[in-house]
Amino acid sequence: MTSRFRHFAFTLAVALVWIGQSCFAADRPNVLLICVDDLKPQIGCYGDKFAKTPNIDALSKSSVRFEQAYCNQAVCSPSRNSLLTGLRPQTVGIYNLGTNFRAYDPNTVSLPQLFKNNGWRTEGVGKIFHFGHGNHEDPASWSVPHWHANVVSYGEGKEKKPEELTREEALFSNLPAANRPRGLAVKASDAEDNTYPDGLIAAEAIKRLQAASNKEDEPFFLAVGFVKPHLPFVAPKKYWDLYDRSSLPLPEVREAPEGAPAYAATNFGELRQYKGIPENGPISDNLTRELIHGYYAATSYMDAQLGKVLAELDRLDLRKNTIVVLWGDHGWHLGDHGMWCKHSNYEQATRIPVLVSVPGLATGATKSFLETVDIYPTLAELAGLTPPQNLDGRSFASTLKDPKQPTKDHVISVYPRTPRDKGHILGRAIRTDRYRFVEWKAIGAAPETAELELYDYVDDPLETKNLASARPETVAELRKILSTHPEAKPPLNVPAAASKPSGNNRNQVFDQRDTNKDGKLSREEFLAHQPDPKQAPARFDRFDVNKDGVLSRDEFVTQGKTRESK
C-alpha cells in the first residue's frame, strides 16, 4: 500500500467517523427548556418599547417567535401540566394548584420522562412542575433529584424558620397560611443577583451545562425554571433603575368588558394576599405604576439570569446541537380591565411568549397558532422519539422549518369559576385569528344553558364589549369549532396526601438519590436537593429506624415504618 493510498484511506476513515458522529449527534439533540413564571409577551422582541430584555431579544433572533401562542389554562399548575404531559386541563380534570397530575393516571409519561426513558440525562432546576399548595415534584421525570428553589423570596440571604414565613412563602412550602403575616408585593434592594432565587437557579444551571459538556455520549434534557416575574416583584435595585416609573404606561381600559358575565373577571385574590394591597376594590394609579414598574424590573432581572445561562451554552460550544425553548406559563393582567394576576380566559391572561431555536432550521416570526400542549409532541418529533398516543397536542415541527406554514387554525383554553348562584362551571374559550368565543356552563350541561362571550380583535382589540348576543352567526360558527373538542372532565380534586408519591415512586426516588449505587442512602445523599433543608435532617433521623447512620431501601420507602418496626 503506497503512502498516498494510506493517507487517502486514513482521511476517508476519519471523514466517515466524523459523519457518523455528526449524524448520531443530530439524531440525539440536547434540549434546554426554559420555563418562566408569569411571563407575558411584554418583551422587546414582541414589540414592547419599554421592556429591557436584551437576552430574550437576542435568543429571538436565532428562534422562531410564535406571535399567537397561548396557554391552556392561566394558572401555574394546570399550565405546567399541559406542557409536561401534552394533555389539556379539561382532559385530565385538573384545574387547581394542589392536585398532582399523576392522580389522573399514575402511568402518565411526562415530557422529560420520555427523554429519560430513551437515553437522555434529564435534570430539573428551579420551578418546572408546580411545587406548593399541596402539590409536589415528580421524581420519575428526572435522572437525578430535582433542584428546588423558592418562588417567593425577599433576598434576606438566610433560610427562614417555618414560623417566620409569610402567607405566600408558606403556601409555596406546603405549609398552612392561616395567621401568618403578609409579605411586601414589591421591593428593591442593593442585594446581588445571587441573593434571589433566579440568580441561584442560573448558577446551578451553568454547573449542569458544564457537567453535561463532559458527557459527549449522553445527550441532556435540562429544564430551567425561572420564578420571576412572579409575585412578589422583588429584584436588585439596578433593574428597577432601568426604568423611569413616570413614563411607564397605565392600562388603557380599566373596566371589565361590557355585557360580560360578572364572574368572568378575576378579583385577583393572589395579589390581595400581599401587604399594602387593598383587600377589595380597585388599585390606585400610584400603586398601579409601582406594580407595573415592579413587573418590568423583575422581568429584566430574570432576563439577565437567562443571559448568563445562554452565554455559558455558547461558551461550551453546545448551542450547535441544542434545541432551546423559552416558554412563559401564562400571561398576566397588569391593571387592564381593572384586573391583576392571571386566572381568566382573556387575552392578557392566556397569551404567552414562546421562542423555539433549532440548529439548522428557520428563524423569524410566525402567526401560526400554538398552544402549550403542542410543545411535547414537537420536541419528541425533533428528537426522533415516539410520544404517547393520547396526547392532545399537535407537533409544529413543520412551522419550525417554514414559519409561514401553520399547524392549526385555533387554540382552546379553559378557566373554572364557582358563582354563588351557579355552582361549579367551566369557561371553554376558542381563540381564532379574529375572535375569542367563551362558553360558560356546568360540565356536562346542555349547550343552551351556557352564558357566552364573543370578542372581535379586528374591531375591538382591547375586549371592551361582549358581542355574543349581537352576532349570532359568528357564535354559531365558533360553536361548531368548540363542538369538535370533547366535553371537559369534572374536577379531580384529590387531597394532597392522596397524590403524594406512591411506594413505587419512592423506590424510584431511592434509586435517584443512591448516587453511588450501594443500595443504601447516606445522610449526604438523602439531604441533597431537599426542598426543606431545615426540616430534612430530622426526617432522616426518623426514617433511620436501626440508627446505623444510613437508610435502607425499606426504611426510605416506608418512611421509617419498616417491616421490623411494625
Residue, then its C-alpha position, 0 to 999 in steps of 0.5 A: m500500500t503506497s503512502r498516498f493510498r494510506h493517507f487517502a484511506f486514513t482521511l476517508a476513515v476519519a471523514l466517515v467517523w466524523i459523519g457518523q458522529s455528526c449524524f448520531a449527534a443530530d439524531r440525539p439533540n440536547v434540549l434546554l427548556i426554559c420555563v418562566d413564571d408569569l411571563k407575558p409577551q411584554i418583551g422587546c422582541y414582541g414589540d414592547k418599547f419599554a421592556k429591557t430584555p436584551n437576552i430574550d431579544a437576542l435568543s429571538k433572533s436565532s428562534v422562531r417567535f410564535e406571535q399567537a401562542y397561548c396557554n391552556q389554562a392561566v394558572c401555574s399548575p394546570s399550565r405546567n401540566s399541559l406542557l409536561t404531559g401534552l394533555r389539556p386541563q379539561t382532559v385530565g380534570i385538573y384545574n387547581l394548584g394542589t392536585n398532582f397530575r399523576a392522580y389522573d393516571p399514575n402511568t402518565v409519561s411526562l415530557p422529560q420522562l420520555f427523554k429519560n426513558n430513551g437515553w437522555r440525562t434529564e435534570g430539573v432546576g428551579k420551578i418546572f412542575h408546580f411545587g406548593h399548595g399541596n402539590h409536589e415534584d415528580p421524581a420519575s421525570w428526572s435522572v437525578p433529584h430535582w433542584h428546588a428553589n423558592v418562588v417567593s423570596y425577599g433576598e434576606g440571604k438566610e433560610k427562614k424558620p417555618e414560623e417566620l414565613t409569610r402567607e405566600e412563602a408558606l403556601f409555596s412550602n406546603l405549609p398552612a397560611a392561616n395567621r401568618p403575616r403578609g409579605l411586601a408585593v414589591k421591593a428593591s434592594d442593593a442585594e446581588d443577583n445571587t441573593y434571589p432565587d433566579g440568580l441561584i437557579a442560573a448558577e446551578a444551571i451553568k454547573r449542569l451545562q458544564a457537567a453535561s459538556n463532559k458527557e459527549d455520549e449522553p445527550f441532556f434534557l435540562a429544564v430551567g425554571f425561572v420564578k420571576p416575574h412572579l409575585p412578589f416583584v422583588a429584584p436588585k435595585k439596578y433593574w428597577d433603575l432601568y426604568d423611569r416609573s413616570s413614563l411607564p404606561l397605565p392600562e388603557v381600559r380599566e373596566a371589565p368588558e361590557g355585557a360580560p358575565a360578572y364572574a368572568a373577571t378575576n378579583f385577583g385574590e393572589l395579589r390581595q394576599y400581599k401587604g399594602i394591597p387593598e383587600n377589595g376594590p380597585i388599585s390606585d394609579n400610584l400603586t398601579r405604576e409601582l406594580i407595573h414598574g415592579y413587573y418590568a424590573a423583575t422581568s429584566y432581572m430574570d432576563a439577565q439570569l437567562g443571559k448568563v445561562l445562554a452565554e455559558l451554552d455558547r461558551l461550551d460550544l453546545r448551542k450547535n446541537t441544542i434545541v432551546v425553548l423559552w416558554g412563559d406559563h401564562g400571561w398576566h393582567l397588569g391593571d387592564h380591565g381593572m384586573w391583576c394576576k392571571h386566572s381568566n380566559y382573556e387575552q392578557a391572561t392566556r397569551i404567552p411568549v414562546l421562542v423555539s431555536v433549532p440548529g439548522l432550521a428557520t428563524g423569524a416570526t410566525k402567526s401560526f397558532l400554538e398552544t402549550v400542549d403542542i410543545y411535547p409532541t414537537l420536541a419528541e418529533l425533533a428528537g426522533l422519539t415516539p410520544p404517547q398516543n393520547l396526547d392532545g397536542r399537535s407537533f409544529a415541527s413543520t412551522l419550525k422549518d417554514p414559519k409561514q406554514p401553520t399547524k392549526d387554525h385555533v387554540i382552546s383554553v379553559y378557566p373554572r369559576t364557582p358563582r354563588d348562584k351557579g355552582h361549579i362551571l367551566g369557561r371553554a374559550i376558542r381563540t381564532d385569528r379574529y375572535r375569542f368565543v367563551e362558553w360558560k356552563a356546568i360540565g356536562a350541561a346542555p349547550e343552551t344553558a351556557e352564558l357566552e362571550l364573543y370578542d372581535y380583535v379586528d374591531d375591538p382589540l382591547e375586549t371592551k364589549n361582549l358581542a355574543s348576543a349581537r352576532p349570532e352567526t359568528v357564535a354559531e360558527l365558533r360553536k361548531i369549532l368548540s363542538t369538535h373538542p370533547e366535553a371537559k372532565p369534572p374536577l379531580n380534586v384529590p387531597a394532597a396526601a392522596s397524590k403524594p408519591s406512591g411506594n413505587n415512586r419512592n423506590q424510584v426516588f431511592d434509586q435517584r438519590d443512591t448516587n453511588k449505587d450501594g443500595k443504601l442512602s447516606r445522610e449526604e445523599f438523602l439531604a441533597h436537593q431537599p426542598d426543606p433543608k431545615q426540616a430534612p435532617a430530622r426526617f432522616d433521623r426518623f426514617d433511620v429506624n436501626k440508627d446505623g447512620v444510613l437508610s435502607r431501601d425499606e426504611f426510605v420507602t416506608q418512611g421509617k415504618t419498616r417491616e421490623s418496626k411494625 
